[in-house]
Amino acid sequence: MLDLACGDGELLAHLSAEAIGIDVSFDEVRHLGRTAQARAQALPFADHAFDTITCHLAFMLFEDLPQVVAELERVLASHGEFLAVLGGGPVAEAPDARDPRDAFHHFLEILGRLPRHAPRFGDPRARSEAGWRALMPGWTITPFERWQLDLGGTFEEVWEFLGSSYEVDPDRAEAIRAELHARCGDRPTCNAVVFLARAIAP
Ligand SMILES: C[S@@+](CC[C@H](N)C(=O)[O-])C[C@H]1O[C@@H](n2cnc3c(N)ncnc32)[C@H](O)[C@@H]1O
């Protein structure tokens, strides 16, 4: 099993002891065993080396997705499985139907990333079933599962999640934090969407 873009190994720690991880960032992988620094676009593995490849909150960020998919197809066994968790942002609600204490919408608004939190990073095909079908001809794509996560809590807990999930200009971080606190108070709600996506290699 391979964990693609394993970051600091949070998911890897829950996988089989035989699973290995790669990440482009040496800072992320240098403290971990069973990992290597590598790019998803050029995997340093033999053909058909893996039965399963996981990818948690990173597939939406990759450049040159067709090349990543070509590498997945090369290193996966025939009928091997690619499982990805894709970030879906805040719960998609019309602005007038939003929970006024939902810190996710306010945070993106303060960052200037609403409406519909544009501009988004990466290739938009990574985020939809139709996009996966276009990117992965010959693969079997199972319907995406939509999960809604309740990440509400203390202001500190919510800030920790939002501030570490999005790039925040360090010079503006204090002002953004204060504005968010003024809008949402000490116990904000914070609802996020993720998709569980699954594709079986040809
Ligand atoms: C949002 S983090 C997710 C990390 C980890 N999977 C997790 O859930 O904690 C995205 C990761 O993708 C990695 N990454 C970005 N582009 C990459 C690429 N082309 N090849 C490999 N890793 C990449 C980054 O270094 C970062 O660790």
The ligand as an SDF file (V2000), in Angstrom:
LIG
                    3D

 27 29  0  0  0  0  0  0  0  0999 V2000
   -2.9520   19.1950    2.5880 C   0  0  0  0  0  0  0  0  0  0  0  0
   -1.4570   18.2790    2.7030 S   0  0  0  0  0  0  0  0  0  0  0  0
   -2.0720   16.6560    3.1050 C   0  0  0  0  0  0  0  0  0  0  0  0
   -1.0200   15.8120    3.7410 C   0  0  0  0  0  0  0  0  0  0  0  0
   -1.4920   14.4800    4.3180 C   0  0  0  0  0  0  0  0  0  0  0  0
   -2.0010   13.5710    3.2930 N   0  0  0  0  0  0  0  0  0  0  0  0
   -2.5240   14.7340    5.3950 C   0  0  0  0  0  0  0  0  0  0  0  0
   -3.7150   14.5120    5.1510 O   0  0  0  0  0  0  0  0  0  0  0  0
   -2.1390   15.1760    6.4870 O   0  0  0  0  0  0  0  0  0  0  0  0
   -0.9520   18.1460    0.9970 C   0  0  0  0  0  0  0  0  0  0  0  0
    0.3870   17.4370    0.8300 C   0  0  0  0  0  0  0  0  0  0  0  0
    0.6220   17.2510   -0.5580 O   0  0  0  0  0  0  0  0  0  0  0  0
    2.0230   17.3260   -0.7560 C   0  0  0  0  0  0  0  0  0  0  0  0
    2.2450   17.5220   -2.2020 N   0  0  0  0  0  0  0  0  0  0  0  0
    1.8720   18.5870   -2.9550 C   0  0  0  0  0  0  0  0  0  0  0  0
    2.2220   18.3730   -4.2370 N   0  0  0  0  0  0  0  0  0  0  0  0
    2.8050   17.1470   -4.3000 C   0  0  0  0  0  0  0  0  0  0  0  0
    3.3570   16.3630   -5.3530 C   0  0  0  0  0  0  0  0  0  0  0  0
    3.3860   16.8080   -6.6170 N   0  0  0  0  0  0  0  0  0  0  0  0
    3.8590   15.1490   -5.0530 N   0  0  0  0  0  0  0  0  0  0  0  0
    3.8490   14.6790   -3.7870 C   0  0  0  0  0  0  0  0  0  0  0  0
    3.3530   15.3810   -2.7450 N   0  0  0  0  0  0  0  0  0  0  0  0
    2.8290   16.5980   -3.0000 C   0  0  0  0  0  0  0  0  0  0  0  0
    2.4420   18.4950    0.1310 C   0  0  0  0  0  0  0  0  0  0  0  0
    3.8250   18.4990    0.4050 O   0  0  0  0  0  0  0  0  0  0  0  0
    1.5790   18.2210    1.3780 C   0  0  0  0  0  0  0  0  0  0  0  0
    2.2710   17.4060    2.3230 O   0  0  0  0  0  0  0  0  0  0  0  0
  1  2  1  0
  2  3  1  0
  2 10  1  0
  3  4  1  0
  4  5  1  0
  5  6  1  0
  5  7  1  0
  7  8  2  0
  7  9  1  0
 10 11  1  0
 11 12  1  0
 11 26  1  0
 12 13  1  0
 13 14  1  0
 13 24  1  0
 14 15  1  0
 14 23  1  0
 15 16  2  0
 16 17  1  0
 17 18  1  0
 17 23  2  0
 18 19  1  0
 18 20  2  0
 20 21  1  0
 21 22  2  0
 22 23  1  0
 24 25  1  0
 24 26  1  0
 26 27  1  0
M  CHG  2   2   1   9  -1
M  END
$$$$
